[in-house]
Amino acid sequence: MNITYRCDLIGIDWHQLKATLAADNFDNGRTPEQLERSFQNSHAVCIAWWNDEVVGTARVLSDGICNAYLVDLWTLSRCRRHGIGRAMTKRLLCLLPGQHVYLQADDDLIDFYQKLGFDKQPSGLSQIVGTWLTNDSSQLNS
């Protein structure tokens, strides 16, 4: 596979990407507009292209000093096991010297991330503030 990796969002059809993610069981409910905004608001992104098709995504959130969070690492199912996820992760990690990089992964992906140098953490916690995928602060209790 001749994969091109880019760290920009030029040329992405967000409606098509949303449909592809949904068909590949990697859709968390964001609209195409929310998906685009998520990537635009990231510290860094890496997009894998095969010809004119997006076949992989990864992005990182960071304070630019000491903490970063790797999210939305996805490779199209039919393109997996070709090093695409590994390549995107390595490209993003190079942009984060000196930072603690955290991620959350399903159990079946632990081995993949450990091979990339990540250590399994004993626990992680999360909370949804208000209603999932809404930015309406009026729903929050004071």
PEHU-V692667 format. One record per run of one state. SS is the DSSP state (hx for helix, st for strand, lp for the rest). FROM is the first residue (numbers start at 1). LEN is the number of residues. If there is no record, write none. Layout:
# PEHU-V692667
ss=SS from=FROM len=LEN
ss=SS from=FROM len=LEN
This chain:
# PEHU-V692667
ss=lp from=1 len=2
ss=st from=3 len=4
ss=lp from=7 len=7
ss=hx from=14 len=10
ss=lp from=24 len=8
ss=hx from=32 len=9
ss=lp from=41 len=3
ss=st from=44 len=7
ss=lp from=51 len=2
ss=st from=53 len=10
ss=lp from=63 len=4
ss=st from=67 len=9
ss=lp from=76 len=1
ss=hx from=77 len=3
ss=lp from=80 len=4
ss=hx from=84 len=10
ss=lp from=94 len=6
ss=st from=100 len=3
ss=lp from=103 len=4
ss=hx from=107 len=9
ss=lp from=116 len=21
ss=hx from=137 len=3
ss=lp from=140 len=3
